[in-house]
């Protein structure tokens, strides 16, 4: 039986490298479709929790996880040797930035080396799919040469494709199954086999002409959001000077039924993709003597937002006749988006650092993040009660979690800086 036929019959064994926000949901979808799935995870504590059936992330179905574990459809391992027996291997590892904000592909290279060794040991054709977000050319220029070190021939001894993740943690409407999946293969056969795999559990698999098209499309999706958020963030700063309510302005513009799509300002961008992707593309563009000036400018605007918000906090505190030095500031929400506990690249971190540098005593409340690392310190979420609020000099709403009692905050009499327009939207 060929690889494609094995996939279509659900007889293929699936290996997924990385059990994070991308890899774990993908593993459960594939296992739920009838495949046997092995998740490769370096973190021993995470492996133990998954083996016990713990739902590690918001929106993950713990009962489904336990059922798949009990049925033998899903297991977790820390031994890369398991990849040798897998027919399909998906790479779902982080792609962070270095300290100089250049692409750090260390995790991708490590995963590719593990697959190379699996190809050497397995001796059977495998489909390798990269899902991690990176610059156009990563699959061809970084992953492929490592896989070719075994001497195998692309499109015969192994198949390679890129299919960007489109996971949106906490989104109750769009999930892996109903979100179209882009697939870019190194050849038509690679794309065909990858499409067969994803079609087993995704309603629509969209094949594009190359991995580079899929890689660029993923970056475009995120840069589109980043640029438009930068636009309204800059508008917010202008509206502050003009004495206008930026949320009312955007809401008014959004009444136009065509030619306008509302985006909303905030204290900065968070999450793995949107704050990072512009730097990946800008780095790659320099190879072609091209400067992504418009995109980089948007990035600068968004990076500056915690500084802008910090200045607004100081204004609120000073307006109450107090000094920032010694002021107690309560940050509501440190996750990067509502109703999840994900703090990757959260703007709350920089904002809290700036407030601390100005002499303020900073505390936070977040029902999804019980502990939060800030520099060398580990803070714990404070209870949001009348006594806690009464001891504060300012409250800053950074993330608008739906379960927070915004009415209590409004009634507290404490100056509130609402960076998400949460009070009007959540008060009864």
SVG drawing of the C-alpha trace seen along z (x, -y; Angstrom):
<svg xmlns="http://www.w3.org/2000/svg" viewBox="-28 -69 52 71">
<polyline fill="none" stroke="black" stroke-width="0.4" points="0.0,0.0 1.4,-3.4 1.7,-6.4 -1.3,-8.2 -3.5,-5.1 -2.3,-4.4 -3.3,-8.0 -6.7,-7.7 -7.4,-4.4 -6.4,-6.0 -3.7,-3.3 -0.9,-5.9 0.9,-6.6 1.1,-10.3 4.0,-12.0 3.6,-15.6 6.6,-17.5 5.6,-20.0 2.6,-19.7 1.8,-23.4 -1.1,-25.6 -0.7,-24.3 0.6,-20.7 -1.8,-19.5 -5.1,-20.5 -3.8,-19.1 -2.9,-15.8 -6.4,-15.5 -8.1,-16.3 -6.0,-13.7 -6.6,-11.1 -10.3,-11.9 -10.3,-11.2 -9.1,-7.7 -5.3,-8.0 -3.0,-6.8 -1.0,-9.8 2.2,-10.2 3.0,-13.6 6.7,-14.4 7.2,-16.7 10.5,-17.7 8.9,-19.0 8.5,-16.1 6.0,-17.8 3.8,-18.5 4.1,-14.9 3.0,-13.7 0.0,-16.1 -1.1,-15.0 -0.7,-11.3 -3.2,-12.0 -5.6,-13.5 -5.3,-17.1 -6.5,-19.8 -3.5,-22.1 -5.1,-25.0 -8.4,-26.8 -10.9,-25.4 -9.3,-21.9 -11.8,-19.1 -10.4,-17.2 -12.9,-14.4 -12.0,-13.9 -8.3,-13.8 -9.0,-11.1 -11.1,-9.0 -8.3,-9.1 -5.7,-8.2 -7.8,-5.3 -8.5,-4.1 -4.8,-4.1 -5.3,-6.6 -3.1,-9.2 0.1,-9.0 2.9,-11.4 6.6,-10.6 9.9,-12.4 11.9,-10.0 12.5,-11.3 13.2,-7.7 9.4,-7.1 9.4,-9.2 11.2,-6.4 7.9,-4.4 5.7,-7.4 4.3,-7.8 3.4,-11.5 5.4,-14.0 4.2,-17.5 6.5,-20.2 4.7,-22.4 7.5,-24.1 8.1,-27.7 9.8,-30.2 10.8,-33.0 13.0,-36.1 16.6,-36.4 17.7,-39.1 18.5,-41.2 15.0,-40.5 16.3,-38.2 14.6,-34.9 15.6,-32.1 15.0,-28.9 16.8,-26.7 13.7,-24.7 12.9,-24.1 16.4,-22.9 16.3,-20.6 13.0,-19.1 14.4,-18.7 17.4,-16.9 15.1,-14.5 13.2,-13.8 16.4,-13.3 17.4,-10.6 14.0,-9.1 14.3,-8.9 17.6,-7.2 16.2,-4.6 12.7,-4.2 13.7,-3.4 10.2,-4.1 8.7,-7.1 7.3,-9.7 5.3,-12.9 6.9,-15.8 4.8,-18.9 6.0,-22.1 3.3,-24.1 5.5,-26.6 5.3,-30.2 8.4,-31.4 9.7,-33.5 9.1,-32.4 11.8,-29.9 12.2,-28.2 10.9,-24.9 13.0,-24.8 16.2,-26.5 16.4,-25.3 14.3,-22.1 14.9,-20.4 18.8,-20.4 18.7,-18.8 16.4,-16.0 18.5,-15.4 21.5,-14.7 20.3,-11.0 20.8,-10.8 17.1,-10.2 15.4,-11.8 12.6,-14.3 9.3,-13.2 10.4,-9.6 12.0,-8.7 10.2,-11.4 7.6,-14.1 7.8,-17.7 5.1,-20.4 4.3,-23.5 0.8,-24.0 0.6,-27.0 -1.3,-26.7 -4.4,-28.8 -5.1,-28.1 -6.9,-30.9 -6.9,-29.9 -10.3,-30.6 -12.2,-31.1 -15.5,-29.2 -16.5,-29.6 -13.5,-28.8 -11.4,-25.7 -9.1,-23.3 -11.9,-21.4 -13.8,-24.3 -10.9,-26.6 -9.6,-26.2 -6.1,-24.7 -3.4,-26.0 -1.0,-23.3 2.1,-24.1 4.1,-21.1 7.6,-20.8 6.1,-19.0 2.6,-18.1 2.9,-14.7 4.0,-16.2 1.0,-18.6 -1.4,-15.7 -0.3,-13.6 -0.4,-16.5 -3.9,-17.4 -5.0,-13.8 -3.8,-13.9 -5.5,-17.2 -8.7,-16.4 -9.2,-13.5 -10.2,-16.1 -10.4,-19.5 -13.4,-20.5 -11.4,-22.3 -7.7,-21.9 -6.5,-24.6 -3.5,-23.6 -1.2,-26.4 1.7,-26.2 4.6,-26.1 5.6,-26.2 6.8,-29.8 3.3,-30.9 1.8,-29.2 4.6,-30.7 4.0,-34.2 0.2,-33.9 0.6,-33.0 2.8,-36.0 0.4,-38.2 -2.6,-37.1 -0.9,-38.3 0.7,-41.4 -2.7,-42.5 -3.9,-42.5 -0.8,-44.1 -0.8,-47.0 -4.5,-47.7 -4.1,-47.6 -1.2,-50.0 -3.4,-52.4 -6.1,-52.5 -3.5,-52.7 -2.0,-55.8 -5.5,-57.2 -6.0,-56.6 -3.0,-58.7 -4.3,-61.5 -7.8,-61.3 -6.4,-61.6 -4.8,-64.9 -8.0,-66.1 -10.3,-65.0 -12.2,-62.5 -13.3,-58.9 -11.5,-56.7 -13.9,-53.8 -16.9,-56.0 -15.1,-57.2 -14.3,-53.6 -17.8,-52.5 -19.3,-55.3 -17.1,-54.4 -18.1,-50.8 -21.8,-51.7 -20.7,-52.0 -21.7,-48.6 -19.0,-48.5 -15.3,-49.5 -14.5,-49.5 -13.5,-46.8 -13.2,-47.8 -10.1,-47.1 -9.7,-48.2 -6.8,-49.9 -5.1,-48.5 -2.0,-48.6 0.1,-46.7 0.2,-43.3 0.7,-39.9 0.7,-36.3 3.4,-34.4 2.5,-35.5 1.4,-39.1 4.2,-40.8 6.9,-38.5 6.0,-38.0 6.9,-41.5 10.4,-41.0 10.7,-37.6 9.6,-39.1 11.7,-42.3 14.8,-40.0 14.1,-38.0 13.4,-41.1 16.9,-42.4 18.2,-39.4 16.5,-40.9 17.7,-44.5 14.1,-45.4 13.0,-47.4 9.5,-46.6 9.1,-50.2 5.4,-50.3 5.2,-47.0 8.1,-48.0 6.6,-51.3 3.4,-49.6 5.5,-47.4 7.1,-50.4 3.8,-52.0 2.6,-48.8 5.8,-48.3 5.4,-51.9 1.9,-51.4 2.9,-50.2 4.9,-53.5 1.9,-55.5 -0.4,-53.6 2.2,-54.2 2.0,-57.9 -1.8,-57.8 -1.5,-56.0 0.8,-58.7 -1.7,-61.3 -4.6,-59.6 -2.5,-59.3 -1.3,-62.9 -4.8,-64.1 -5.8,-62.6 -3.1,-64.7 -0.7,-61.8 2.8,-60.8 3.7,-57.7 6.3,-57.0 4.6,-54.8 1.3,-54.7 -0.4,-51.3 -1.5,-50.3 -3.7,-47.3 -3.4,-45.7 -6.5,-43.8 -5.6,-41.1 -2.1,-40.0 -2.9,-37.3 -2.4,-38.6 -6.1,-38.0 -9.4,-37.6 -10.4,-34.3 -7.2,-32.4 -4.1,-32.1 -1.6,-32.6 1.0,-35.3 3.3,-35.0 4.5,-38.5 1.8,-40.1 2.0,-43.9 1.2,-43.7 4.8,-42.6 6.3,-45.8 3.6,-48.0 4.2,-46.6 7.9,-47.0 7.5,-50.6 5.1,-51.3 7.6,-49.7 10.4,-51.8 8.4,-54.9 8.2,-53.9 4.7,-52.4 3.8,-49.3 2.2,-47.0 -0.2,-44.2 -2.4,-42.3 -5.7,-40.3 -6.2,-37.7 -8.5,-34.7 -6.6,-32.7 -3.1,-33.5 -2.5,-32.6 1.2,-33.4 3.1,-35.8 6.8,-36.2 8.0,-39.7 11.8,-40.0 13.3,-38.1 10.0,-38.2 7.0,-36.0 3.7,-37.8 0.5,-36.1 -3.0,-37.2 -4.8,-39.4 -8.4,-39.0 -10.6,-41.7 -12.7,-42.9 -13.8,-46.2 -10.9,-46.3 -8.3,-45.5 -9.6,-48.1 -10.0,-50.6 -6.3,-50.4 -5.4,-51.2 -4.5,-54.6 -5.3,-53.5 -6.7,-50.4 -5.6,-49.6 -7.7,-47.3 -5.2,-45.6 -7.1,-42.4 -10.9,-42.3 -11.7,-38.9 -15.4,-38.3 -15.7,-37.0 -14.3,-40.1 -16.7,-42.2 -16.3,-45.5 -19.2,-47.0 -17.3,-46.6 -14.3,-48.3 -16.5,-51.2 -18.2,-51.6 -14.9,-51.6 -14.3,-55.3 -10.7,-54.5 -9.3,-56.2 -9.6,-53.6 -7.6,-53.5 -9.6,-51.3 -7.4,-50.4 -10.0,-47.9 -13.2,-49.9 -14.4,-47.1 -16.5,-49.1 -19.1,-50.3 -19.3,-46.8 -19.6,-44.8 -21.6,-47.1 -25.3,-46.2"/>
</svg>
